[in-house]
Amino acid sequence: MTSISRLRDRIAAVPAAARRRVADSTVRSSVVTDARMVAPEIPRDADAGHLVRAARRLMRRAAQDEFAREGVARVRLPEEVGRAELRAADVPGDASFHAFVEDVLSAVEIAPSLLERDDATELLAAPSSADLYGLSLEVASDLASYLLGRAFALEEEAEDLEAYLAEQERTIREDMRATLVRQVRVPLELTVARERHRRIESGELPAIEDGAAPAEERAGVARRAQAAFEFAQSEAGRTAFSVLRSGAERAYGRYGHREGEAPRRTPPRTPPSS
């Protein structure tokens, strides 16, 4: 028979466990909000994997931008960019390509980030962080480190931050190397990179293409995300969300049905007698 003291301990543990779950949920929500300031495509219910993939996408895109920015001019490329010509040229085996790839990878440093949320949004929006091609490799590395630091906070099994980031850096470097090889092996990708370079350097392209936003738009997104977060954390925001939740619950109680019960149906009207 269970003793009274043991029952009392179990009952006392219930609210403590509930508080821990609420605290964990609050921390997770805050971490995901931090990440969404930099990568708005991350879902609100994201886990660590979503943040890791966002960081890897950010760095792959930075590699593509750097190839369009400098690689097109530095790497010896064939005049014709058909598959047969690219295969015969074997650009990935050329010394100029190797030198360019090593220069790109040398700018990548994934390390524990000291950036807070407002620092990251300001860095993302700063005019010196990007040009018409996109983010610089250094800024992309800083933002990827920021995202991966938040991903580590969501990991349940990882314990050593430096070891975790070192593993992610190896994966990112492999991703970037593979991305750059594709740039000189896939005709369409090379054509697009050359055309971007030509239009930007000739002044034909007034703003960033291919999904990258100009500094003003990046700043606007960051400001809106920060304002939304601050409103949600404010007393007015919590009150508004509470009102919305209460209204939704009342609507469900009025028009819905409880689990396990058959939905209510309005009986058909009896037609008037003729």
C-alpha positions as CSV (number, residue, x, y, z in Angstrom):
1,M,0.0,0.0,0.0
2,T,1.4,3.4,-1.0
3,S,2.2,5.6,2.0
4,I,0.7,9.0,2.5
5,S,4.1,10.7,2.3
6,R,4.8,9.1,-1.1
7,L,1.4,10.2,-2.4
8,R,2.1,13.7,-1.1
9,D,5.5,13.8,-2.9
10,R,3.9,12.7,-6.2
11,I,1.2,15.3,-5.9
12,A,3.7,18.0,-5.1
13,A,5.8,16.9,-8.2
14,V,2.9,17.5,-10.6
15,P,3.0,21.3,-10.6
16,A,6.8,21.3,-10.6
17,A,6.8,19.1,-13.7
18,A,4.2,21.3,-15.3
19,R,6.3,24.4,-14.6
20,R,9.3,22.7,-16.1
21,R,7.4,22.0,-19.3
22,V,6.2,25.6,-19.5
23,A,9.7,26.9,-18.9
24,D,11.1,24.5,-21.6
25,S,8.4,25.6,-24.0
26,T,9.1,29.3,-23.3
27,V,12.9,28.8,-23.8
28,R,12.3,26.9,-27.1
29,S,9.9,29.5,-28.4
30,S,12.5,32.3,-27.6
31,V,15.3,30.4,-29.3
32,V,13.2,29.8,-32.4
33,T,12.2,33.5,-32.5
34,D,15.9,34.4,-32.3
35,A,16.6,32.2,-35.3
36,R,13.7,33.5,-37.3
37,M,15.1,37.1,-37.0
38,V,17.9,35.9,-39.3
39,A,16.0,33.2,-41.3
40,P,12.3,34.0,-41.5
41,E,11.6,30.8,-43.5
42,I,12.2,28.8,-40.3
43,P,8.8,27.5,-39.1
44,R,7.6,28.6,-35.7
45,D,7.5,25.0,-34.4
46,A,11.1,24.4,-35.6
47,D,13.4,21.9,-34.0
48,A,17.3,21.9,-34.1
49,G,17.3,20.3,-37.5
50,H,15.4,23.3,-39.1
51,L,18.0,25.7,-37.8
52,V,21.0,23.6,-38.9
53,R,19.5,23.3,-42.4
54,A,18.9,27.1,-42.5
55,A,22.6,27.7,-41.6
56,R,23.7,25.3,-44.3
57,R,21.5,27.0,-46.9
58,L,22.8,30.4,-45.9
59,M,26.4,29.2,-46.5
60,R,25.6,27.5,-49.8
61,R,24.0,30.7,-51.0
62,A,27.1,32.7,-49.9
63,A,29.3,30.3,-52.0
64,Q,27.1,30.9,-55.0
65,D,27.2,34.6,-54.5
66,E,31.0,34.6,-54.1
67,F,31.4,32.6,-57.3
68,A,29.3,35.1,-59.2
69,R,31.2,38.0,-57.5
70,E,34.8,36.8,-58.1
71,G,34.9,33.3,-59.3
72,V,33.6,34.1,-62.8
73,A,36.5,36.4,-63.4
74,R,39.2,34.4,-61.6
75,V,38.6,30.8,-62.7
76,R,39.5,29.8,-66.3
77,L,36.2,28.9,-67.9
78,P,35.5,27.7,-71.5
79,E,33.8,30.0,-73.9
80,E,31.0,27.5,-74.6
81,V,29.2,26.1,-71.6
82,G,27.5,23.0,-73.0
83,R,27.9,19.8,-71.1
84,A,30.4,18.4,-73.5
85,E,32.5,21.6,-73.4
86,L,32.5,21.6,-69.6
87,R,33.3,18.0,-69.3
88,A,36.2,18.4,-71.7
89,A,37.5,21.5,-69.9
90,D,37.5,19.7,-66.5
91,V,37.2,23.0,-64.6
92,P,37.2,21.4,-61.1
93,G,40.6,20.0,-61.8
94,D,42.1,23.4,-62.9
95,A,44.5,25.1,-60.6
96,S,42.6,28.4,-60.8
97,F,39.5,26.7,-59.5
98,H,41.3,25.1,-56.7
99,A,42.8,28.4,-55.6
100,F,39.4,30.1,-55.7
101,V,37.8,27.3,-53.6
102,E,40.5,27.5,-51.0
103,D,40.1,31.2,-50.7
104,V,36.4,30.8,-50.2
105,L,36.7,28.2,-47.6
106,S,39.4,30.1,-45.8
107,A,36.8,32.8,-45.1
108,V,34.5,30.3,-43.4
109,E,34.7,30.2,-39.6
110,I,32.0,28.6,-37.5
111,A,32.6,29.5,-33.9
112,P,30.6,30.2,-30.7
113,S,28.6,33.3,-31.4
114,L,28.5,36.3,-29.1
115,L,25.7,37.9,-31.1
116,E,22.4,38.6,-29.4
117,R,19.1,38.9,-31.3
118,D,19.4,42.6,-31.9
119,D,23.1,42.3,-32.9
120,A,22.2,39.6,-35.5
121,T,19.4,41.6,-37.0
122,E,21.5,44.8,-37.2
123,L,24.4,42.8,-38.8
124,L,21.9,41.3,-41.4
125,A,20.6,44.8,-42.3
126,A,23.9,46.7,-42.3
127,P,24.9,48.1,-45.7
128,S,28.4,46.8,-45.3
129,S,27.1,43.2,-44.9
130,A,26.1,42.7,-48.5
131,D,26.5,44.1,-52.0
132,L,24.5,43.5,-55.1
133,Y,25.6,39.9,-55.1
134,G,24.6,39.1,-51.6
135,L,26.1,38.7,-48.1
136,S,29.8,38.6,-47.7
137,L,31.3,35.2,-46.7
138,E,32.4,36.7,-43.3
139,V,28.9,37.9,-42.5
140,A,27.3,34.7,-43.7
141,S,29.7,32.8,-41.4
142,D,28.8,35.0,-38.4
143,L,25.0,34.5,-39.0
144,A,25.5,30.8,-39.6
145,S,27.3,30.6,-36.3
146,Y,24.5,32.4,-34.6
147,L,21.9,30.0,-36.0
148,L,24.0,27.0,-35.1
149,G,24.4,28.3,-31.5
150,R,20.6,28.4,-31.3
151,A,20.3,25.0,-32.8
152,F,22.7,23.6,-30.1
153,A,20.3,25.1,-27.5
154,L,17.5,22.9,-28.9
155,E,19.6,19.7,-29.1
156,E,18.7,17.2,-26.5
157,E,21.8,15.0,-26.8
158,A,24.7,17.4,-27.7
159,E,26.8,18.5,-24.8
160,D,30.0,20.1,-26.1
161,L,29.3,23.3,-28.1
162,E,32.8,23.5,-29.6
163,A,32.7,19.9,-30.8
164,Y,29.2,20.4,-32.2
165,L,30.2,23.5,-34.1
166,A,33.4,21.8,-35.4
167,E,31.2,19.0,-36.9
168,Q,28.8,21.5,-38.4
169,E,31.7,23.5,-39.9
170,R,33.1,20.3,-41.6
171,T,29.7,19.6,-43.1
172,I,29.3,23.3,-44.2
173,R,32.7,23.2,-45.9
174,E,31.8,20.0,-47.8
175,D,28.5,21.6,-48.8
176,M,30.2,24.8,-50.1
177,R,32.8,22.8,-52.0
178,A,30.2,20.7,-53.7
179,T,28.2,23.8,-54.5
180,L,31.1,25.5,-56.2
181,V,31.9,22.3,-58.2
182,R,28.3,22.4,-59.4
183,Q,28.7,26.0,-60.5
184,V,31.3,24.8,-63.1
185,R,29.8,21.5,-64.0
186,V,26.1,22.3,-64.6
187,P,25.7,24.5,-67.7
188,L,22.6,26.4,-66.4
189,E,24.2,27.3,-63.1
190,L,27.3,28.6,-64.8
191,T,25.3,30.6,-67.3
192,V,23.3,32.2,-64.5
193,A,26.4,33.1,-62.5
194,R,28.1,34.6,-65.6
195,E,25.0,36.6,-66.5
196,R,24.7,37.9,-62.9
197,H,28.3,39.0,-63.0
198,R,27.9,40.7,-66.3
199,R,24.8,42.6,-65.4
200,I,26.0,43.7,-62.0
201,E,29.5,44.8,-63.2
202,S,28.0,46.6,-66.2
203,G,25.5,48.5,-64.0
204,E,22.4,46.9,-65.6
205,L,21.2,45.3,-62.4
206,P,19.9,47.8,-59.9
207,A,19.1,45.4,-57.1
208,I,20.0,41.9,-55.9
209,E,18.3,39.1,-57.8
210,D,17.5,35.5,-57.1
211,G,15.7,36.0,-53.8
212,A,18.3,38.1,-52.0
213,A,16.9,41.4,-50.7
214,P,18.5,44.9,-50.7
215,A,19.7,46.3,-47.4
216,E,16.5,48.4,-46.9
217,E,14.2,45.3,-47.3
218,R,16.4,43.2,-45.0
219,A,16.3,46.0,-42.4
220,G,12.5,46.2,-42.8
221,V,12.0,42.5,-42.2
222,A,14.3,42.6,-39.2
223,R,12.4,45.5,-37.7
224,R,9.0,43.9,-38.3
225,A,10.1,40.6,-36.7
226,Q,11.6,42.4,-33.7
227,A,8.4,44.5,-33.3
228,A,6.2,41.4,-33.4
229,F,8.3,39.6,-30.8
230,E,8.3,42.6,-28.5
231,F,4.5,42.9,-28.8
232,A,4.0,39.2,-28.1
233,Q,6.2,39.6,-24.9
234,S,4.4,42.8,-23.7
235,E,1.4,42.9,-21.4
236,A,-0.8,44.2,-24.2
237,G,0.3,41.4,-26.5
238,R,-0.3,38.7,-23.9
239,T,-3.8,40.2,-23.2
240,A,-4.6,40.3,-26.9
241,F,-3.5,36.6,-27.4
242,S,-5.5,35.6,-24.3
243,V,-8.6,37.3,-25.7
244,L,-8.2,35.6,-29.0
245,R,-7.7,32.2,-27.4
246,S,-10.7,32.6,-25.2
247,G,-12.8,33.6,-28.2
248,A,-11.6,30.6,-30.1
249,E,-12.5,28.3,-27.2
250,R,-16.0,29.7,-26.9
251,A,-16.5,29.4,-30.6
252,Y,-15.4,25.8,-30.5
253,G,-17.7,25.0,-27.5
254,R,-20.6,26.6,-29.3
255,Y,-20.1,25.2,-32.8
256,G,-17.9,22.2,-32.2
257,H,-18.5,18.9,-30.4
258,R,-16.7,17.1,-27.7
259,E,-14.4,14.3,-28.5
260,G,-16.3,11.0,-28.4
261,E,-19.7,12.6,-29.0
262,A,-21.5,12.5,-32.3
263,P,-21.8,15.9,-34.0
264,R,-25.1,17.7,-33.4
265,R,-27.3,17.8,-36.4
266,T,-30.3,20.0,-37.0
267,P,-33.3,17.8,-37.7
268,P,-34.9,18.4,-41.1
269,R,-37.9,20.6,-41.2
270,T,-41.3,19.1,-41.7
271,P,-42.7,20.3,-45.0
272,P,-45.9,22.3,-44.7
273,S,-49.1,20.3,-45.3
274,S,-50.8,21.2,-48.6
